[in-house]
Amino acid sequence: MSLTLTPGHLSLEQLQSIHAGGVRVELDHHARAGIRASAELVQRHAAGDAPVYGVNTGFGKLASTRISKADLAQLQLNLIRSHSVGVGAPLSPEVVRLMLVTKAASLARGHSGVREEVIDAILDVYNEGLAPYVPAQGSVGASGDLAPLSHMTLALLGEGEFLVHGERRPAAEVLANHGLKPLTLEAKEGLALINGTQTSTALALHALFAFEPVLESALVIGALTVDAARGSDGPFDPRIHAVRGQPGQIDVAQYYRALLAGSAIRASHAEGDDRVQDPYCLRCQPQVVGACLDQLRYAARVLLREANAVTDNPLVFADEGLMVSGGNFHAEPVALAADAMATAIAEVGAIAERRIAMLIDAGVSRLPPFLTRDAGLNSGFMIAHVTAAALASENKSLAHPASVDSLPTSANQEDHVSMATFAARRLQAMIDNVACILGVELLAAAQGIEFLRPLTSSNTLEAAHALLRAQCPSVETDRYLAPDIERASAIVRRGELIPLLRALPGLPELWVPA
């Protein structure tokens, strides 16, 4: 599979394909004229005597220091070497793939002043399936993601490292093995490569794509819990949601109606149920999860714009013969989007934890205490719920907004930063926590359904129940439950419930393209 990279026009679907791997990327030939014109203007400035930031000056606080023409190439090389100071575990190949392609797409817009060879070198490395070794920590998300993008660039230069089958290998050796020559830099090119928000954006997109199957699984599992608790489907009535007008809420309610349609469990207590209203964790699912969906849709739009943006500095406007300094490298849009995602992710887990608590409480669910027939001798799901509570609480701390923090850097020249890189990076731990919470809920809801036999749920929810039981047997008496939680959580992470959800006819698209 291959796609043509048209600068400024990457779609969310294309980014998801790049993230997954196995797709080759070719630059649209129509972009090359603009790239050449931009590079030629930089070369003219490099040959001139006027000071131009990043071309013939130092960087950051050293911007007033002039660099001789003989040292301009060395200046760019020194920049990459000195800024390759990241620490921590390496970024995953999925994230690095997005970094490579979005950096190439940004440079190919023709406002960065790099030669075609630079963009071709990035895409050659990507198309060879190579992932530069990029430590995850060390960026504050302003002046660009300097450290991680420097490590990425250092590998292109043959001086850094690549991650090959999980091992760090010298870049020069890896490039040679793949028939690639190390990139050499000319004026401004090093700065263009490391100024930008591609790491923050790639991390946030990685989280968006990883959370998609988790959120969709949450809808199926939440509906299964409604039936296990013999909850009402009245709160999902479309009239309720129409008069409020929140789009995510309207869509989620429609999903719940479809998931519960045809349930014999629901039909058995449709008349004569003495409970006037269900707990919030059941009846307010459209309001809560729908609001989370709206947040994620907002984040997707911001990230798609950012993936297509030009975010280095200074920028080149070749048609006007100008180079203009600005601040597009400041990743505040990504930081705020990532913080919005963090809140949404945490809330999906928080309401799922409340549903588990409801199921094990016999006074609310009207099921056996802790979902076990011989409570006392058996503890059932008592401590599985404690695990879910621990993870939900952990996510509350992780959801603290990163964007409200700022530490000045570069001797106070760079005095307000976004912290977008951490804002996006911390989302993976949160997603893993939510997947585990939902795994516990799936086990608990399936157990609850079995106490209502011979009544059955809807065809879709019975299929979900069967899918779980193929991997995790019913908990008749206390046993080693951690492996079951692992397997159920993997069902959530891998999106094994999603085909059941997407087979339902007439439902709206959850992940609305920007």
C-alpha positions in Angstrom: 0.0 0.0 0.0 1.2 3.5 -0.8 0.0 7.0 -0.4 1.0 10.3 -2.0 2.0 12.9 0.5 0.3 16.2 -0.5 1.7 18.8 2.0 -1.1 20.3 4.0 -3.6 17.6 3.1 -2.9 14.6 5.3 -6.1 13.0 6.5 -6.7 11.4 9.9 -7.2 8.1 8.0 -3.8 8.5 6.3 -2.1 9.3 9.6 -3.7 6.2 11.2 -2.3 4.1 8.3 1.2 5.6 8.8 0.9 5.0 12.5 0.0 1.3 11.9 2.9 0.8 9.5 3.2 -1.0 6.2 2.3 1.9 4.0 4.9 3.6 1.7 4.8 7.4 1.3 5.8 9.3 -1.8 6.0 13.1 -2.0 3.6 14.8 -4.4 5.8 16.1 -7.3 3.8 19.3 -7.4 5.4 20.3 -4.0 8.9 20.3 -5.3 8.9 23.6 -7.0 7.9 25.4 -3.8 10.5 23.5 -1.8 13.3 24.5 -4.3 12.2 28.2 -4.3 12.3 28.2 -0.5 15.7 26.6 -0.3 17.1 29.1 -2.9 16.0 32.0 -0.8 17.8 30.7 2.3 20.9 30.1 0.3 20.8 33.7 -0.9 20.5 34.9 2.7 23.3 32.6 3.7 25.5 34.2 1.0 24.6 37.7 2.1 25.8 39.9 5.0 22.5 40.7 6.8 21.9 38.7 10.1 19.2 36.1 9.7 18.2 34.0 12.7 19.1 30.4 12.4 21.0 30.9 9.1 24.0 32.9 10.2 23.4 33.5 13.9 23.4 31.4 17.0 20.3 30.0 18.6 18.0 31.0 21.5 19.8 33.4 23.8 22.8 33.3 21.4 20.7 34.8 18.5 22.8 38.0 18.5 26.0 36.0 17.8 27.1 36.2 14.2 28.4 33.1 12.5 30.9 33.3 9.6 29.9 32.0 6.2 32.6 29.3 6.4 30.9 27.8 9.5 27.3 27.8 8.5 27.2 24.0 7.8 29.1 23.3 11.0 26.6 25.5 12.9 23.7 23.2 11.8 25.6 20.0 12.7 26.6 21.4 16.1 23.0 22.3 16.7 21.9 18.7 16.2 24.7 17.3 18.3 24.2 19.7 21.2 20.4 19.3 21.3 20.5 15.5 21.3 20.1 15.3 25.1 17.0 13.2 25.6 16.6 10.7 28.4 14.3 7.8 29.2 12.8 4.9 27.3 12.7 5.2 23.5 9.6 6.3 21.7 7.7 3.5 20.1 8.1 2.9 16.3 4.5 4.0 15.8 5.2 7.4 17.3 8.5 7.7 15.4 6.8 6.9 12.1 4.4 9.7 12.6 7.2 12.0 13.6 9.1 11.3 10.3 6.2 11.7 8.0 4.7 14.8 9.7 8.1 16.4 9.7 8.5 15.7 6.0 5.0 17.0 5.4 5.7 20.2 7.2 9.0 20.9 5.4 7.4 20.1 2.1 5.0 23.0 2.5 7.9 25.1 1.1 8.2 27.5 4.1 11.2 26.0 5.8 14.0 26.6 3.4 15.4 23.1 3.2 16.5 21.3 0.1 14.5 18.5 -1.5 17.3 16.1 -0.4 16.4 16.6 3.2 12.7 15.6 2.7 13.7 12.7 0.5 16.1 11.4 3.2 13.4 11.5 5.8 11.0 9.6 3.6 13.7 7.1 2.5 14.3 6.2 6.2 10.5 5.9 6.8 10.0 3.8 3.7 12.8 1.4 4.7 10.9 0.8 7.9 13.6 2.3 10.1 12.9 4.0 13.4 15.5 6.4 14.8 16.2 5.8 18.5 14.5 8.7 20.2 14.4 9.0 24.0 11.0 10.0 25.2 11.9 12.6 27.8 13.5 16.0 27.5 11.1 18.3 25.6 9.1 21.2 27.1 7.1 21.6 23.9 8.3 25.1 22.9 11.1 26.1 20.5 9.8 22.9 19.1 10.4 19.3 20.4 14.1 20.1 20.3 15.6 17.0 22.0 13.5 14.3 20.4 13.6 15.8 16.9 17.4 16.2 17.3 17.8 12.5 18.1 15.6 11.7 15.1 17.8 13.9 12.9 21.1 12.6 14.3 20.2 9.2 13.0 19.5 10.6 9.6 23.1 12.1 9.7 24.6 8.7 10.5 25.7 9.8 14.0 22.8 8.7 16.1 21.1 5.3 16.5 18.2 3.3 15.2 16.0 1.0 17.1 16.2 -2.4 15.3 14.2 -5.3 16.6 14.2 -3.6 20.0 17.9 -3.0 20.1 19.9 0.2 19.6 22.2 0.1 16.6 24.7 2.7 15.3 23.0 4.8 12.6 25.9 4.7 10.1 25.8 0.9 10.1 22.0 0.7 9.7 21.9 3.3 6.9 24.6 1.4 5.0 22.8 -1.9 5.5 19.8 -0.3 3.8 21.7 1.4 1.0 21.1 4.9 2.3 23.6 7.7 2.6 23.9 9.9 5.7 22.3 13.3 5.2 24.5 16.3 5.2 23.1 19.7 6.3 23.3 23.1 4.8 22.2 26.5 6.1 19.1 26.5 8.3 18.3 22.9 7.7 19.2 21.6 11.1 17.1 24.2 12.7 14.2 23.4 10.4 14.4 19.8 11.3 14.2 20.2 15.1 12.0 23.3 15.4 8.5 22.0 15.3 5.8 20.1 17.2 6.0 16.8 15.5 6.9 14.8 18.6 4.1 16.2 20.7 1.6 15.8 17.8 2.7 12.2 17.1 2.4 11.3 20.8 -1.1 12.8 21.0 -2.2 11.1 17.7 -0.8 7.8 19.1 -3.0 8.2 22.1 -6.0 9.1 20.0 -5.6 6.0 17.9 -4.9 3.8 20.9 -8.0 5.0 22.7 -10.4 4.5 19.8 -10.9 0.7 20.5 -11.1 1.4 24.2 -13.9 4.0 23.9 -15.9 1.8 21.5 -15.5 -1.1 23.9 -16.7 1.0 26.7 -20.0 1.5 24.9 -20.6 -2.3 24.5 -19.5 -3.0 28.1 -21.6 -0.2 29.5 -24.6 -1.5 27.7 -23.9 -5.0 29.0 -23.8 -3.6 32.6 -27.2 -1.9 32.0 -28.7 -5.2 31.3 -26.9 -7.0 34.1 -28.3 -4.5 36.6 -31.7 -4.7 34.9 -31.5 -1.0 34.2 -33.9 1.0 32.1 -33.4 2.0 28.5 -35.7 5.0 29.0 -32.8 7.4 29.7 -31.6 6.7 26.2 -34.8 8.0 24.6 -33.8 10.2 21.6 -36.1 13.0 22.7 -34.2 13.5 25.9 -30.9 14.1 24.1 -32.4 16.1 21.2 -33.6 18.8 23.5 -30.2 19.3 24.9 -28.5 19.2 21.5 -25.0 18.0 22.5 -23.8 15.9 19.5 -21.7 13.4 21.3 -24.5 12.7 23.8 -27.0 12.3 21.0 -24.7 9.8 19.2 -23.8 7.8 22.3 -27.5 7.4 23.3 -28.2 6.1 19.8 -25.5 3.5 20.3 -27.0 2.4 23.6 -30.4 2.0 22.1 -29.1 -0.1 19.3 -27.0 -2.3 21.7 -29.9 -3.0 24.0 -32.6 -3.5 21.3 -34.2 -6.9 21.6 -33.0 -7.7 25.1 -35.3 -10.2 26.8 -33.9 -9.1 30.1 -35.1 -5.5 29.5 -38.5 -6.8 28.3 -38.9 -8.8 31.5 -38.9 -5.8 33.7 -40.2 -3.1 31.4 -43.5 -3.1 33.3 -43.8 -3.1 37.1 -40.2 -2.2 38.0 -40.5 -0.3 41.3 -37.2 1.6 40.8 -38.1 5.1 39.6 -34.6 5.9 38.4 -31.3 4.1 37.8 -28.0 5.3 39.4 -26.2 8.0 37.4 -23.5 5.5 36.3 -26.2 3.8 34.2 -28.7 6.5 33.1 -26.1 9.3 32.5 -23.8 7.3 30.3 -24.8 9.3 27.2 -24.2 12.6 29.0 -20.8 11.5 30.4 -19.3 9.4 27.6 -20.9 11.7 24.9 -19.2 14.7 26.4 -15.9 12.7 26.4 -16.5 11.9 22.7 -17.0 15.6 21.9 -13.7 16.4 23.7 -11.9 13.7 21.6 -13.4 15.0 18.4 -12.2 18.5 19.2 -8.7 17.0 20.0 -8.7 15.1 16.7 -9.4 18.3 14.7 -6.6 20.2 16.5 -4.1 17.4 16.0 -5.0 17.0 12.3 -4.4 20.7 11.7 -1.1 20.5 13.6 0.0 17.4 11.6 -0.4 19.5 8.5 1.1 22.7 9.9 4.4 24.5 9.3 5.8 24.8 12.8 9.5 25.8 12.5 11.1 29.2 12.7 12.0 31.4 10.9 9.6 30.8 8.1 10.3 31.4 4.4 7.9 33.2 2.1 9.7 32.7 -1.2 7.1 34.5 -3.3 7.7 37.6 -1.3 11.5 37.1 -0.9 11.1 37.2 2.9 12.1 35.3 6.0 10.0 36.0 9.1 10.6 35.0 12.7 7.7 33.9 14.7 6.6 31.3 17.2 4.8 28.4 15.5 7.0 26.0 17.3 5.0 26.7 20.5 2.9 23.6 21.0 0.1 25.1 23.1 -2.6 23.8 20.8 -1.3 20.3 21.2 -0.9 20.7 25.0 -4.5 21.9 25.4 -5.8 19.2 23.2 -3.8 16.5 25.1 -5.2 17.9 28.4 -8.7 17.7 27.0 -8.0 14.1 26.0 -6.6 13.3 29.4 -9.8 14.5 31.1 -12.0 12.5 28.7 -9.9 9.3 29.1 -10.1 9.6 32.9 -13.8 10.1 32.9 -14.5 7.1 30.7 -12.6 5.1 33.3 -14.2 6.9 36.3 -17.8 6.1 35.2 -16.8 2.5 34.4 -15.4 2.1 37.9 -18.7 3.4 39.3 -20.6 0.8 37.3 -18.5 -2.0 38.8 -19.1 -0.7 42.3 -22.8 -0.7 41.5 -22.8 -4.3 40.2 -21.1 -5.7 43.3 -23.4 -3.8 45.7 -26.4 -6.1 46.2 -28.5 -3.3 47.6 -28.3 -1.5 44.2 -27.9 -4.1 41.6 -30.1 -6.8 43.2 -27.5 -9.3 42.3 -25.7 -11.6 44.8 -23.2 -9.7 46.9 -19.9 -9.2 45.1 -21.3 -11.3 42.2 -20.8 -14.6 44.0 -23.4 -17.2 45.1 -21.7 -18.1 48.4 -20.6 -14.6 49.6 -18.5 -14.8 52.7 -16.9 -18.1 51.8 -16.1 -16.4 48.5 -15.1 -12.8 48.0 -16.1 -12.7 44.3 -15.3 -9.4 42.7 -14.7 -7.5 45.9 -11.0 -6.9 45.3 -11.2 -6.8 41.5 -13.2 -3.7 42.1 -10.5 -2.4 44.4 -8.0 -2.7 41.5 -10.4 -0.7 39.3 -10.7 1.9 41.9 -6.9 2.2 42.3 -6.5 2.7 38.5 -9.3 5.3 38.4 -7.7 7.2 41.2 -4.3 7.0 39.5 -5.9 8.5 36.4 -7.2 11.4 38.4 -3.7 12.4 39.2 -2.5 11.9 35.7 -5.3 14.0 34.3 -3.9 17.1 36.0 -3.4 19.6 33.1 0.2 19.8 31.9 -0.4 23.0 29.9 -0.8 25.1 33.0 2.8 24.5 34.0 5.7 26.4 32.5 9.4 26.6 33.3 11.5 29.2 31.5 14.4 27.9 29.5 17.4 29.2 27.5 18.4 31.8 30.0 14.8 33.2 30.0 14.8 33.8 26.3 12.2 31.0 26.0 10.2 32.1 29.0 6.8 30.3 28.4 6.6 26.8 27.3 3.7 24.4 26.7 4.7 21.1 28.2 2.8 19.5 25.3 5.2 16.6 25.0 4.5 15.3 28.5 0.9 16.2 28.2 0.6 13.8 25.2 3.1 11.2 26.5 1.2 10.5 29.8 -1.9 9.6 27.9 -0.7 6.0 27.2 -0.6 5.1 30.9 -4.1 6.5 31.3 -5.4 4.5 28.4 -3.9 1.3 29.8 -5.6 2.0 33.1 -9.0 2.5 31.5 -8.6 -0.7 29.5 -8.0 -2.6 32.7 -11.0 -1.0 34.4 -13.2 -1.9 31.5 -11.7 -5.4 31.6 -12.9 -5.8 35.2 -16.3 -4.4 34.2 -16.6 -6.8 31.3 -16.0 -9.7 33.7 -18.4 -8.4 36.2 -21.2 -7.6 33.8 -20.9 -11.0 32.2 -21.1 -12.6 35.6 -24.2 -10.5 36.4 -25.9 -11.5 33.1 -25.5 -15.2 34.1 -27.4 -14.6 37.3 -30.4 -13.6 35.2 -30.6 -16.8 33.1 -32.5 -18.2 31.3 -33.2 -14.6 30.2 -31.0 -13.3 27.5 -29.7 -9.9 26.5 -29.7 -8.5 23.0 -28.0 -10.5 20.2 -25.1 -8.1 20.1 -24.5 -8.2 23.9 -24.9 -12.0 24.0 -22.2 -12.1 21.3 -20.0 -10.0 23.5 -20.7 -12.3 26.4 -19.8 -15.3 24.3 -16.6 -13.7 23.1 -15.4 -13.1 26.7 -16.4 -16.6 27.8 -14.3 -18.1 25.1 -11.3 -16.7 26.9 -12.5 -16.3 30.5 -14.8 -18.9 32.2 -17.4 -17.9 34.7 -16.2 -17.3 38.2 -18.2 -19.9 40.1 -16.0 -19.9 43.2 -12.9 -17.8 44.2 -9.9 -18.5 42.0 -6.8 -16.7 40.6 -8.5 -13.8 38.8 -5.6 -11.7 37.6 -5.1 -13.7 34.3 -8.7 -13.2 33.5 -8.4 -9.5 34.0 -5.4 -9.5 31.7 -7.3 -11.4 29.0 -10.4 -9.2 29.4 -8.3 -6.0 29.2 -6.6 -7.3 26.1 -10.0 -7.8 24.5 -10.7 -4.1 25.2 -7.3 -2.9 23.9 -7.3 -5.0 20.8 -10.8 -3.8 19.9 -12.3 -7.4 19.7 -15.7 -6.1 20.6 -15.7 -3.4 17.9 -16.9 -5.6 15.0 -20.1 -6.3 17.0 -20.6 -2.6 17.5 -20.0 -1.7 13.9 -22.3 -4.4 12.6 -25.3 -2.5 14.0 -27.1 -0.7 11.2 -27.8 3.0 10.9 -25.4 4.3 13.6 -23.5 7.6 13.2 -19.8 7.7 12.7 -18.1 8.0 16.1 -14.8 9.4 14.9 -15.9 12.3 12.8 -13.1 13.5 10.4 -12.1 17.1 10.8 
